[in-house]
Amino acid sequence: MLAKSIVPIDRWKAALAPMCMHFSRQAKSSSDGAALAYTTISSRVSSQCEIKRSKFITTAAPVDNEQGALAFLSEVSDPRATHNCWAYKIKERYRFSDDGEPGGTAGRPIYAAIENSGVDGVMVVVTRYFGGTKLGTGGLVRAYGGIAADCLKDAPTHIVKAKISLVLKFGFDHLGAVYPLLQLHGAENIKESYDEDDESSSVEIQLWSMLVELTNLRALSPMHAEPRGITIR
């Protein structure tokens, strides 16, 4: 349902600031530790190396939830391999597995590599084909942690930004200029409603837009906008 009150856009930026602080505090204190923005890898990446005749293949991908992470694990794991070790981190949620390697020598080092890389929303699977030479506990930790870190180091990344729900209200004569601007600012889930009885023959649009781009909506003046809430999209 669209809001009944509309805040003039020249007052909107000032009105948004305390609301952003409120949602920022709310996000930091939430159970899943959601943040307003985070960095993740842009696409699936892989690398491979050989250590003392054991072949290691590392594959990483961006994931949004545990279901996606486990689906990725199922896709890239090789049942013929000696081990398919893995770890994922999605905000404050994480899991890892040694898949038969000595406890703490594979999954946890992979998870540490994810944490140290500064990326989030990531699943990493390291598949090992044993070559006949044991690496020892320390050697396994260095191998799994190092190759996971190397794979993530070379991965392209991007920032996942918070978005905000808002309503724009403007006259029909501005419609042709509005949509290019909405596309420019990454607006999504656009819903329109028309008020032909209004003296100004207005159009009301509900949409999601990048939080970091909202200050640029001054370009939409003399329209009006009302922020609705912040979320990660």
N, C-alpha and C positions, 0 to 999 in steps of 0.2 A: 504494500500500500504506500502510495506516495505521501510524503509529509505535507501537512497543511500549511506550514509556515515556510517561507523562502527567505534566505538571508541574502541581502544584496552582495554582489561579488566583491565590491570594494571594501566590504567589512568581513568578507569570508576568511581571508588569510589570518587576520587577528583572532577570529573566532575559532579557527582550526588549531592554533598552537596549544592551548590547554587541553583540547581533546586528544591531540597527538600524544602529549605527555601522559594523559590518563591511560590510553591504550598501550603506550610503551611500558608503563609500570605494570599494567595488567598482563601484558605478554611475558614480561620478565618473571612475574610471580606465578604464572600459570603452571600447571602440572607437567605439561610437555615442554616447557622452556622455550616456547615459540619466540622468535625474534622478529623484528620488523623487516629485516633483510638478511640474506645469507648468500654465500658463494658456493656454487656447485659446479661440477664438470658439465660441459655442454653436450657431450655425446659419449658413446661407448669408446673406450680405448683399450689397447692390449699391448703387451710386451712379453718377451721371452728371453731366457738366459740359461746357461748351463753352469752348474757349480758342482765340481767333483763328480762329473758324469751324470748327475741328476739334472733332468730338464724341468725347468719351471716356466709355466705360462701364466701370466697375470692378466686378468680382464676386469675392468672397472666400468661402472655405468651409473648414471643418475637415477635415483629412485625416490618415490614420494611416500611410500609406506612399506610396512613389513611384507605385505602380500606381493608387492612388486619386487622386493628384494629376493624373496624366496623363489619367485617365478624366474627371475634372472639366474639364480643359483641352479635351478633345475635345467635351464636352457644351456648353460655353458659348462656344467660339470661333465667330466668324462668318466664313465664307470670303469673304463680300462685303466685309468690312472691309479697310482698308489694312494694319493691323497688329493682331496679337493677341499682346501681350507679356505675360510672366508670370514668376513666381518662387514657389518654395515653400521652406519651412523645416520640417524634421521632426527635432527634436533637433539633432544636429550635421550632419545631411545636408541639403544644399540644392542647388538648381539654379535657373537663370534664363535667359531668352531675350529678345533684342531684336527678334526676328522681322522683320528687315529695316530697323529703325531703325539709325542710326549706332551703332557699337559702344560699349557702356557708357552709353548714354543712356536706356535703358528698363528692361531686366531687372534690372540691378544697383540702380538707384534703388528699384525695387519691393521688392527683397530688403532693402535698407537700411530701408525703411519697416516691413517686417515685424519686423526686428530691433529697431528703435527703439520699436516699439509694445509690446514685452514679451510678445507672444504666440508660441506655438509650435504645430506641427502644423497649419500653415495654407498654403493655396494662394491666390494672388491673380492674377487675369487682368485686364489692362487692354486693352480693344479700342478702337482709334482709327479714326475715319472722317475722312480728310484733307479739310480744308476749303479748301485752295488757298493757304494762307499758311504758309511754313516757320517753324518756331519757333527754329531754331538749336540748337546742341549744349547750351548752358546752359538754354535754354528747355525743351527736351525733358526734361532731367534734373529740372528743377523741376516740370514738368507731371506726369510719371509718378510721381515720388517723392511729390509733394504730394497727388495724388488717391488714391494707394494709402493714404497715411497717413490721409487724411480718412475713407476708407471703413472702415478698421480702428478708427479712433477712436470711431466711433459703433456698433460691433458689440457685441452682448452677449457676455459672456465667462463662463467658469466654470473652476474648477481641476480638473484631472485628477489624482487622488490615487493614491499607491501603495496596493497591497493586499497582504495577507499570507495565506498558506495556513496553516490551523491545524485542530486536531482538538478537539472538545468531547466530553466523556464525562459522562453524567448518568443518573439513574434515570428510569424511564418516567413517574413521577409528575410530573416537571418538563417533560415534552414540550409540554404545552399552553402553558406560559409561555415556552418557548424560542423558538418560531418567530416570534412577534411581535417579539421582541428582535432576532432575526437579520434580519428585514425592516427594522427601524428602522436597523440598522447597515449596510445594503446588502450583506448576504451573498449570494454567488453560488455556482453550481456545487456545490450541497449534495448530499452523498452520505451515505446512512445505512447503518448496520449494527447489528444487534441481537444481544445476547448473553443468551439466555434462561437459560443455565446459570450466569451470574454471579449471586452471592448477592443483588446489588442490582437485578437485571434491568435492565441498563443499555442506553443507546442511545449510539452513537458517531457523530458527524457530522464529516465533512471539508468544509471550505468556504473560500471567499475572503471576506475582509472588509476594509473600509477601515483602513489602518494608523493614520490619525489618530484613528479611533474606538475603537481597541482598548483603551485605558485604561478605557473605560466598560464593558468586559465584566466588571468586578467585580460588576455587577448580576446576573450569572449564577451567583454563588456559591450553593450549595456544589459547583458543577460544577468540572470540571478542563479545562484547555486547554493545548495545546502548539503554539507557533509553528513553522511549517514553512519559511518563506522569504518573501522580499519580491520583488514584481514590479510592473511597471506593467500595469494591466488596463484 
